Amino acid sequence: MRQHRVLFFDLDHTLVDTRRQYQEALALTVSRLYGDGVPGDFIERFLHHHEALWPLYDDRVLTMDELRRERFLRAWRDYGVERSTAEADAFQAAYDAVFDETVHAFPGTAFMLETLRDEWSFGIITNGAPDLQWRKLRAAGLDAFFAEEAVIVSERVGRAKPHAEVFLAACEALRVQPAAAVMIGDNWDADICGARGVGMTALWYVPDRAAVVPEVGETPLRTPAEVVHAVRTLERQ
């Protein structure tokens, strides 16, 4: 008899192609604000600082507003240019204005969710920005598969994945014991190790073929069809 009842998904880089979203939205933002008046590798520097600052957000050293300002200011400092916080906020507002048109689910995501929805309850466990997660699901056309209250954002819990509190709070919200829940995500440490640490089953799924996959002695699932097969294997256990 099947013991699992709830599938939790990570959102960024798992259901939504976040790499593509950043590239498209930043290209539009830079073009509309500066035209050709930025260095050729500005977006690369911006994303470098975004990635470097994110652990400080996860540890609650920085707020999301501070991260958004700092990634802009630090990118310009790489070229010896000082910008103001007002310019950083204007850049973020321009980025936000094009956000919805640049969000895309990975190919096959809707098929995967539609195939599994009759047998499972769904939830999201995400470390992403609280103001964007439900909006991101809507823009990607995935909101029909999730109840808004089943989208668990770590900032609202107070700790980020892989901390146990996030996974336990998600299980409590969906009224499921960890042993009866499955986590599906792309990040080995945050999603897989974190979930397994509280007794959840975890499936490592990396649909972004450009992602650097750590060597951990396990091979990630790469396609929605592989996820469906793996979940249905769990159903038979």
C-alpha positions in Angstrom: 0.0 0.0 0.0 1.3 3.4 -0.9 2.6 5.4 2.1 3.3 8.7 0.4 0.6 11.3 0.0 2.1 14.8 -0.8 4.5 15.9 -3.4 6.5 19.0 -2.6 8.3 20.8 -5.4 11.0 23.4 -5.3 10.1 26.3 -7.7 13.1 28.0 -9.1 15.2 25.9 -11.4 12.8 22.9 -10.9 9.5 23.9 -12.2 10.4 27.4 -13.6 13.4 28.1 -15.8 14.9 30.8 -13.6 18.1 31.0 -15.6 16.1 32.0 -18.7 13.9 34.3 -16.7 16.9 36.3 -15.4 18.6 36.5 -18.7 15.4 37.7 -20.6 14.3 40.1 -17.9 17.7 41.7 -17.4 18.3 42.1 -21.1 14.9 43.9 -21.4 15.6 46.1 -18.4 19.1 47.1 -19.4 17.9 47.9 -23.0 15.0 50.0 -21.8 17.0 51.9 -19.2 20.4 52.2 -20.8 20.2 51.1 -24.4 23.8 50.2 -25.4 25.3 52.3 -22.5 26.4 49.5 -20.3 29.5 47.2 -20.5 29.0 44.1 -22.5 29.3 41.8 -19.5 27.1 43.8 -17.1 24.4 41.1 -16.8 27.1 38.5 -16.1 28.5 40.7 -13.3 25.0 41.5 -12.0 24.2 37.8 -11.7 27.6 37.0 -10.2 26.7 39.4 -7.3 23.2 38.1 -7.1 24.5 34.5 -6.5 27.2 35.8 -4.1 24.7 37.7 -2.0 22.0 35.0 -1.9 23.5 33.0 1.0 23.4 36.3 3.1 19.7 36.5 2.3 19.1 32.8 3.2 20.9 33.5 6.5 18.7 36.6 7.0 21.8 38.9 7.1 20.3 40.8 4.2 16.7 41.6 3.4 15.4 41.0 -0.1 15.3 44.7 -0.8 18.9 45.0 0.3 20.0 42.1 -1.9 18.2 43.7 -4.9 20.0 47.0 -4.3 23.4 45.5 -3.6 23.6 43.3 -6.7 23.0 46.4 -8.8 25.4 48.7 -6.9 28.2 46.1 -6.8 27.9 45.3 -10.5 28.5 48.9 -11.3 31.4 49.2 -8.8 33.1 46.4 -10.8 33.5 49.2 -13.5 34.5 51.9 -11.0 31.1 53.5 -11.2 29.1 54.5 -8.1 25.3 54.5 -8.5 22.7 55.6 -5.9 20.1 53.5 -4.1 17.5 55.5 -6.0 19.0 54.2 -9.3 19.1 50.7 -7.9 15.4 51.0 -6.9 14.5 52.3 -10.4 16.3 49.4 -12.0 14.4 46.9 -9.8 11.1 48.6 -10.7 11.9 48.3 -14.4 12.9 44.7 -13.9 9.6 44.1 -12.1 7.7 45.6 -14.9 8.9 43.0 -17.4 8.9 40.1 -14.9 5.7 38.4 -15.9 6.5 38.2 -19.6 9.8 36.5 -18.9 8.7 33.6 -16.7 8.6 30.2 -18.4 8.0 26.7 -17.0 10.4 24.1 -18.2 9.0 22.1 -21.1 6.8 19.2 -20.0 6.2 20.6 -16.5 2.4 21.0 -17.0 2.2 17.5 -18.4 4.1 16.2 -15.3 1.8 17.9 -12.9 -1.4 17.0 -14.8 -0.3 13.3 -14.9 0.3 13.2 -11.1 -2.4 15.5 -9.7 -5.1 12.8 -9.4 -3.1 10.6 -7.1 -1.1 13.2 -5.1 -1.6 16.5 -3.2 0.9 19.2 -4.3 2.9 21.8 -2.4 5.8 24.1 -3.0 8.8 24.7 -0.7 10.9 27.6 -1.9 13.6 29.9 -0.7 12.6 32.5 -3.3 11.5 36.1 -2.8 8.1 36.1 -1.0 6.6 38.8 -3.3 7.3 36.8 -6.4 6.5 33.1 -5.8 2.8 33.0 -6.3 3.1 35.6 -9.1 5.8 33.3 -10.7 3.4 30.3 -10.7 0.7 32.4 -12.3 3.0 33.8 -15.0 4.2 30.3 -15.8 0.7 29.0 -16.1 1.1 26.6 -13.1 -1.1 28.2 -10.5 -4.0 25.8 -11.3 -2.0 22.9 -9.8 -1.3 24.5 -6.4 -3.4 26.1 -3.7 -1.9 29.4 -2.6 -1.7 28.3 1.0 0.3 25.3 -0.1 3.2 27.5 -1.3 5.6 27.5 1.6 8.1 30.4 1.4 11.0 30.0 3.7 11.2 33.7 4.7 7.8 33.4 6.2 9.0 30.4 8.2 12.1 32.2 9.4 14.7 29.7 8.2 15.8 28.8 4.7 16.2 25.3 3.2 18.0 23.1 4.1 17.0 23.9 7.7 14.6 21.3 9.1 12.1 24.0 10.2 11.1 24.8 6.7 10.3 21.2 5.7 8.5 20.5 9.0 6.5 23.7 8.6 5.5 22.6 5.1 4.4 19.2 6.3 2.4 20.8 9.1 0.7 23.2 6.7 -0.4 20.3 4.4 -1.2 18.0 7.4 1.2 15.3 6.4 3.9 13.4 8.3 7.4 13.8 6.8 7.5 10.0 6.1 4.5 10.4 3.9 5.9 13.4 1.9 8.2 13.5 -1.1 10.4 16.5 -2.0 11.4 17.1 -5.7 14.1 19.7 -6.3 17.2 20.6 -8.2 19.5 21.7 -5.3 21.3 18.7 -3.7 22.0 20.4 -0.4 18.9 22.6 0.0 16.3 20.3 -1.4 17.5 16.7 -1.2 19.7 16.6 1.9 17.4 19.0 3.7 14.3 16.9 3.0 16.0 13.6 3.8 17.3 15.0 7.0 13.7 15.2 8.4 12.6 11.8 7.1 11.1 12.8 3.8 11.7 10.9 0.5 13.5 13.2 -2.0 13.9 13.0 -5.7 16.8 14.9 -7.3 15.5 16.6 -10.5 17.7 19.0 -12.5 15.9 20.0 -15.8 18.3 22.8 -16.5 20.9 21.2 -18.7 23.2 24.1 -18.2 23.3 23.6 -14.5 26.5 22.4 -12.8 25.6 19.1 -11.2 27.7 18.1 -8.1 29.3 14.6 -8.0 27.5 13.1 -5.0 27.2 9.4 -6.1 23.6 9.9 -7.3 22.4 10.7 -10.8 19.6 13.4 -11.1 16.4 13.0 -13.0 16.5 15.2 -16.1 13.1 15.1 -17.7 9.4 15.3 -16.5 8.9 11.8 -17.8 11.7 10.5 -15.6 10.0 12.3 -12.6 6.7 10.7 -13.4 8.3 7.3 -13.6 10.1 7.7 -10.4 7.0 8.9 -8.5 5.0 6.0 -9.9 7.7 3.7 -8.7 7.2 5.1 -5.2 3.5 4.5 -5.5 4.2 0.8 -6.0 6.4 0.6 -2.9 
